[in-house]
Amino acid sequence: MTITLGQPMTTATVGDLMRHPELQISDDVMVDTAMDILHSSGADHLLVRDEGGRCAGLLTRLHLAPFQARSWYTERTPVRDIVFDRAPFATIGMPATTAAAAMRSRGLDAWPVVDHDGHAIGLLSL
């Protein structure tokens, strides 16, 4: 992008770059079910919502790796009880450069975007 003097500078926001999250699960879904959803879809992550519909975080294949052995534990453990990427989340008006820097510092490939009530409205990917 070339900027010349006299042109107004526009800054991209998270809202300009986000996309709709395709796969979403409730935080009461069992770990083995979450693994099945990820494997059957070929996706790298699932957006997790709490009982109120608010964004609880982003669950990746890496977070589920310790549960690959599939035992009675995975059949009885809800996603809310395991470690995965949680808040803070991006907001729609956040500058894209700020969001990208935050994602890099946290080691995230994707970051949920929430509205002022905490409901997921999108997903930002690097």
C-alpha positions in Angstrom: 0.0 0.0 0.0 1.3 3.4 -1.0 0.3 6.5 1.0 0.9 9.9 -0.4 0.7 13.2 1.4 -2.7 14.8 1.3 -4.7 11.5 1.4 -6.5 10.6 4.6 -5.0 7.6 6.3 -7.4 4.8 7.0 -6.7 2.2 9.6 -8.2 -1.2 9.3 -10.1 -2.5 12.3 -10.8 -6.0 13.5 -14.4 -5.6 12.1 -13.0 -5.1 8.6 -11.0 -8.3 8.7 -12.9 -10.8 10.9 -15.0 -13.7 9.5 -17.9 -15.5 10.9 -16.9 -18.5 13.1 -17.9 -21.7 11.4 -17.8 -24.2 14.3 -19.1 -23.4 17.7 -19.8 -25.6 20.7 -21.2 -25.2 24.2 -18.8 -25.4 27.1 -20.8 -28.3 28.5 -19.9 -30.5 25.5 -17.7 -33.5 26.6 -14.0 -33.5 25.5 -14.4 -36.7 23.4 -17.3 -35.1 21.5 -15.2 -31.9 20.9 -12.4 -34.1 19.5 -14.8 -35.9 17.2 -16.1 -32.6 15.9 -12.6 -31.2 15.2 -11.4 -34.4 13.5 -14.5 -34.9 11.4 -14.6 -31.3 10.2 -10.9 -31.0 9.6 -10.9 -27.7 11.4 -8.1 -26.4 13.6 -10.3 -24.8 16.3 -13.7 -24.5 17.8 -15.3 -21.4 19.3 -16.6 -22.2 22.8 -19.6 -20.5 24.3 -20.8 -20.5 27.9 -24.3 -21.3 29.1 -25.3 -17.7 28.5 -24.2 -17.7 24.9 -21.1 -15.5 25.6 -17.7 -16.4 24.2 -15.8 -18.6 26.6 -12.7 -19.0 24.4 -11.1 -20.9 21.5 -10.4 -24.6 21.7 -7.7 -26.0 19.4 -6.3 -29.4 18.5 -3.3 -28.6 20.7 -5.5 -28.2 23.7 -7.1 -31.6 23.1 -3.8 -33.4 22.5 -3.5 -34.6 26.2 -6.9 -36.4 25.8 -6.1 -38.4 22.6 -5.9 -41.7 24.6 -9.7 -41.5 25.1 -10.5 -42.9 28.5 -13.5 -42.7 30.8 -12.1 -39.3 31.8 -12.7 -37.8 28.3 -16.2 -39.1 28.2 -17.0 -37.4 31.5 -15.1 -34.1 31.2 -16.8 -31.1 29.9 -14.8 -28.7 27.8 -15.2 -25.9 30.4 -13.0 -28.0 32.8 -9.9 -28.1 30.5 -7.3 -25.5 29.7 -7.9 -23.5 26.5 -7.5 -19.9 25.2 -9.8 -17.6 27.1 -10.3 -13.9 27.4 -9.4 -11.2 26.7 -10.9 -11.2 23.2 -10.7 -8.8 20.3 -13.4 -6.2 19.8 -14.9 -5.0 16.5 -13.4 -1.5 16.7 -9.9 -2.5 17.8 -7.2 -1.5 15.3 -6.1 -4.5 13.3 -2.4 -3.7 14.0 -3.1 -3.8 17.8 -5.0 -7.1 17.4 -2.2 -8.6 15.3 0.4 -7.6 17.9 -1.7 -9.1 20.7 -2.1 -12.3 18.8 1.6 -12.7 18.1 2.5 -12.0 21.7 0.0 -14.7 22.9 1.0 -17.1 20.2 -2.6 -17.2 18.6 -3.4 -18.1 15.0 -7.1 -17.1 15.6 -8.8 -14.9 18.1 -12.5 -14.5 18.9 -14.1 -11.2 18.3 -16.9 -10.2 20.8 -19.5 -7.5 21.1 -19.9 -5.2 24.1 -22.0 -8.0 25.9 -19.3 -10.7 25.3 -21.1 -12.6 22.6 -18.9 -13.9 19.8 -19.5 -12.1 16.5 -16.5 -13.2 14.6 -13.1 -14.7 14.4 -9.8 -13.0 13.5 -7.1 -15.0 11.9 -3.5 -14.0 11.2 
